[in-house]
Amino acid sequence: MTSSAGSLVAVHNFAADGRTVQLELGDLDPETTLVQLIGACDATLDGSTLSLTLEGYGAHWIRLVPPGSLRLR
């Protein structure tokens, strides 16, 4: 989700087994940082590709914070 307030990625795993997913997020500033809001997972950002490892029935919400943003981290 992207709005004037920023960008949020919400990923939910509805399976019993863990999963690793890769999401292409489009044009991102290379200095973009990830802030985990809900859940804890292995999350990496390589260019515009976000990779997440989710446990079974896991959920993760991550805020994408561009450089210079005044939003809380």
N, C-alpha and C positions, 0 to 999 in steps of 0.2 A: 504494500500500500504506500502510495506517495501522495503527499498533500503539501500545502504551503508550510505546514509545521514540520515536515521532514519525511523520512522514509522508514518503514517498518517491514520486516519480513517475519511472518508467522508460519511455522511448519509444524504439522501434527502427524504422528505415525499411528495409524489405527490398526497396525498389525502387532502380533505378539513378539515377532522377531525384530531385532535391531536393524536399522537401515542406514546407509550412507547416501546422501543426496547431493547433487550439484545443481546449483541454480545460476543461470546467466542473468545478471542484473542490469546489463546495458552499460551506458557510459557512466563511470564513476571516477571521481578524482582519485589518483593513486594514494593520497593521504587520508582517505576515508577510514574511519575506525569503526569497530563493532562494539556495541554495548549490549550485553545480554540482559534482557528484562525479565523473562520467565524461563525457568529451566536452566540447566547447565549442560553444556555439550562441548565437544571438540568442534570449533568453528574456525575456518580459515578463509581469508579473502585473497585470491590470487588474481590481480587485475580486476575484472568484473565478474569473476566466477566465485560464488560462495559455496563452500563445501561444509556440510554438517553431518555429524554422526549422531543418530538418535537411537535411544534405547526403545525396546518394545513399549508401545502405548505412550511414548514420550512426546513432549511438546516443547517447542522453543520459540521465543519471540526475541528478535534482535533488532535494535535500532541501528541504522546506518548514519553515522555522524560525519558530515563533510568538514574539511579543515575550516577553521574560523567560525564554526557554529557556536552560538552562545547557549545552546541547549545543555541541560544537565547531562552529565555522563554517568 
